[in-house]
Amino acid sequence: MTDSARNRRYTRRSKKLSKIFTFDPSQDLRWAQFLERRADASVFHTHGWIEALRRTYGYEPVVYTSTPPGRDLSDGLLFCRVHTWLSQRRLISVPFSDHAACLMEDGDAVRGLFSSLEDEVAARDCRYIEIRPTGPLANLLPEIRETAQFIWHRLSLEKSPSALYSSFDKDCVQRKIRRAEREHLTYAEGHSEELLGQFYQLLLLTHRRHGVPPQPIAWFRNLIACLGSDIKIRVAYKDGIAVASIVTLTYKRSMVYKYGCSDARYHRLGGVPFLMWRAIQDAKNLSLEEFDLGRSDLDNLGLVRFKDEWDAQRSTLTYWGFPRRVRPDPDGWDVKAAKRIMANLPTFALPTIGELLYKHMG
């Protein structure tokens, strides 16, 4: 197949179950209109998110659908085509997202779409496909296999602010919020370069502490450029010193807590709970319905417990792949060695490591 054939805006495939088409969602106005109609669409489906991925990492977005060109979309499954020299070709739905619901209702369309994905693996020599849905797929797609599981926390915002506050853990949340207020922590929000710099310095400290590479700062700059007012950096200060920061994303009826970081020397002041409560209050003021606390690794008991303390509803996120994706073993010697190396690197070296690695991670 020639490059020009591969790059056609729409591709039709004949299947026993359905005809499948593909298009570039950044060039097709139907995609944004379709997302507005879908209650299960999230910020991770939006043009802003996928454009930030393209600008930062060069990923190519593509939607698979049973709807022919020129008609209103009835379904769609968003992927990014990722191809780097280190990790080879793969399809991810969607890179660096916590979840990306399969925006499809008809079982035959899902099965027909998956047949097209199998063709994609063969025709493009893809190493694997990964799907990050919010619901089960195994009964519809017996060929795919589970690749990972996470805990997902969501807080309903239907209660009044006072009732929400009363539902939080009295010792681990309420007490820390009151401590932050007694310490006269101050607060700033927005997406200025100054706030980004303060957030990123705290992010470097946090990632060094955990032994993992940080995202490149270009990723956050591109998120700000592409999401605009839908992204907010929130910073807490003690005597003018930035001590904690979180980043939230807003889309439709949901606010997502996506990134959080802090200076360990000031943990006793309750900076992160202070910022979380401010964000939840903002979400209430915007008449949003849900505060999405995001995913947590099953073995990250501290993070899972922290989110439980906000009276958030737990569920399981299951990622699926074809063929089975081999993820690093968190208890393997190579992962442990990498974490030790990261934890002992000087802070100034971490951004370079992140820039080198993140585009291969997807």
C-alpha positions, 0 to 999 in steps of 0.5 A: 500500500502506498503512503498516499493510499494510507493517508486518505481521509476516509477509508472504507472496509467491507466486513461480514458484520458492517462497513467501517470507515476512518477519519481524522477527528482534528479535520472533521467537524462531525467529531466535536458535534458527536461528542456534545451528544454523548453523555459518556464523552470525556475531555480525553476524547476532545480535539484539545487533548488529541491536539496536545498529543500531536504537538508534543509527541507527534501522535496521529489521531484516527476515529473508527466508525460505522457511519459513512462520510458526510452523515451525522456520526452514530458511533466512534472509537478514537485512537492515536497511531503511535510510532517511535523507534523504541516502541514500534507501531501501536494503536492506543485509545487514548494515550496518557488518558485515564479512560476513553469510553468506546462511543458505540452502542451496537454490538455488531458495529463493535465487532465489525470495528474490531475486525478492522483493527485486526486488519490494521495490526496486519497491514501496518505491522502494529505491535499491539492495540490498547483500548481504555474503556469505561465499561466491559468489552470481553463479552463483545470481543472475545479475541481481546485480552485484559492488559491492566486494571486500575481503581477509578474514583469519582465523587458525585456533586449532587450534595450541597457543599456542606454535605460534601464536606461532612462526608469527607474523612474527619481526620485525614481530610477535614482536619488537614483542610482546617490545618491549611486554613489555620496556617493561612495558606494562600491560593492562586489559579490559572494557566500563566507561565509563572504558575506553570513554572511553580507547578513543574518544579513541584512536579519534579520533586514529586516524581523524583521522590517516586522514582518515575520520569516527569512529563516534559514541560512542553506537554503542559504548555500544549495542554494550556494552548489547546484546552484554554479555560478548560485547564486550570493550575492551582497552587497553594503557598506558605509565606509566598513559597509554593508548597502544593499544586494540582491540575484540573481539566473540565469538560461538559459536566465533569471536572477531572483531577489529573495531576498533583504534586507537592514539596514533602517538607510542607506536607503537614500543612495540608496543601493538597487537600486544601487545593482539592477542596477548592477545586470541588467547590469550584466544580459545584459553583459551575453546576458540574455533576462529577469530580473525577479523581482519576485512576490509581494503580492497584498496588498504590495503596496510599493513593487509593486510600487518599481518594477513598477518604473523599467519599468517592465511589470506587470502580474498576478500570480494565484496559484491553488489548490485541494481541496481549500487551506485555506491561512491565512487572511493577515488582520486576528487578528492571522496574525496581532498578529504574526507580532507584536510578530515577530517585538518585538523579539530580532534579535538574536532570529529570526534565531531559529524561522525561523528554527522551522517554515519554513519547515512547510510553504512550 
